[in-house]
Amino acid sequence: MDKGMVQIVMPSSSRPILIGTLLILLGACGTENVGPKDPNVITTQPVLMAALPPQALPGETVALQGVGFSIVPNNNIIILDDVSAQALSHRFLDQVPSSGATEEVTFQVPLNAVPEATQLFLLVEERPSNSLPFTVESP
């Protein structure tokens, strides 16, 4: 045995009891009933799949498609470099919305957005999405 190591010796008759107790404890973890889930509570990070179109002039409307958005438009904040915009609208693209249903929010490219190729991302109640390439066109 290496110096500084401790060896625990347990009678062989106690091992099945210890292992059985551990299995019971591990099996019970996370199974408590916390009640029905509120469909308006977002529990995942938002995921952006597309910006349509992927380029626009300041003042033009762009649609973002993905999952994990808020159904309340004002809770979806679009970030383009150092400027931001609130979503104007929200809708489900699937006929029957369900968990993981594709969603769409629209926003207006801020008038003070700098014309350049950049990345945009979405904040949904302070949870950031992945980024997508986006180009603010020059008027």
N, C-alpha and C positions, 0 to 999 in steps of 0.2 A: 504494500500500500504506500502511495506517495506521502511525503511529509505534508502536513496541513490538511489532509483529507480525513473525513469522519466516516466511519462505517457504522451503519445501523443494522443491528442484528434483531430479527423478529422471529419469534417461533413460527414454524411452518403452519401451525393450526390457525394463526391469526390472519394469514395472508388472504384466504378466501373472503373473510368478513370485511377486511379493508378494501379489497377490490370490489366487492358487491356494494359497499357503502358509496364508494366513488362513482360507480356506474349509476346508482340511484340519484345521487346529487347532480351528476352531469345530465342525466336524462330529464330532470325536472327543470333545468335552466331554460328560461325563455318561453315557457309554456303557459305563463299566467295569462288570464283573460283580461285584457285591458279595455274591453268594450268595442263597439263598432267604430270603424274608421270614418272620419269626416272627409267626404270627397273633395272639400274645398281646401284641405290642408295638404300642402305640397311636401313630399318626403324625399324627393330625389333632386339631384342637380339637374338643371335644365340642359338640354342638348340641342344645339343648332345643327340643322341638316342642310339648309339652303337659304341664301339671300336672293330674292327675285325682284328686280334684276340685280346682278352682282356689282353694278355701277349705277350712279345716279347723280344728278345735279343737286346742289343745295335747294331745299324746298320741295323736292319730288318725294313721292311716297314709295316706300319699299316694303315688301312682305318678307318676314322671316318665318321659316317653317322648321318644326322640330317637336320636341316633347318636354314636358315638365314646366310649362309656362303657367302663369297665374291667369285665371279666368277674369280677373279684374285688370283691365288694360293698364291703369296707372301703376300697378305693382310690377310691371315689366319695364325696365330701364335699359335702353340701348346705349352702349358706349362706343364712340368712334374717336380714338386717340384721347384728346382732352375735352371733347364736347359730348353731351348726352342728350337723349330725347326720350320722352315717355311714349309708350305704345298708344296708338290711336284706337285700335280695335283688337279683339280676340275672337277666334272662332275655331271650332273643331273641323278638320277636313274630312273625318270619317263620319258616315251617316249615324252610327251608334257610338257615341263617345264611351271609351272605356279606359282603364288604366293602361297607359302607354299609347293612347291614341295620338295621331299626328295632329298638331295644332298649328295655327298661324296667327301671328300678330303683325300689324302694320305700324309703321312710323314714318315721320317726315324727316328727311335729312336736314339737320340743323342749318340755318342760313349762315352761321359762322363757322361751319366745317371747312377745314383747309383742303383745297383740291389736291389729292394725292392718293396713291395706292396705300391702303392701310389694312388693319384688322378691326373687325367689330366683334363685340360680345354682348351678352345679355345678362343683366342682373335681375333675378327674380327673388324679391324679398331678401336681398343681400347675398344670395347664392349665385356665384358666377357660372356661366356656361363655358363651353369651349369657344374658340374664336373662329371666325370665317374671314377669308380675304374679301375686301370690299374696296372699291375705288370711288372716291368723291371726285366727280368730273368738274372741270373748269367751265364756267359759263361762257 
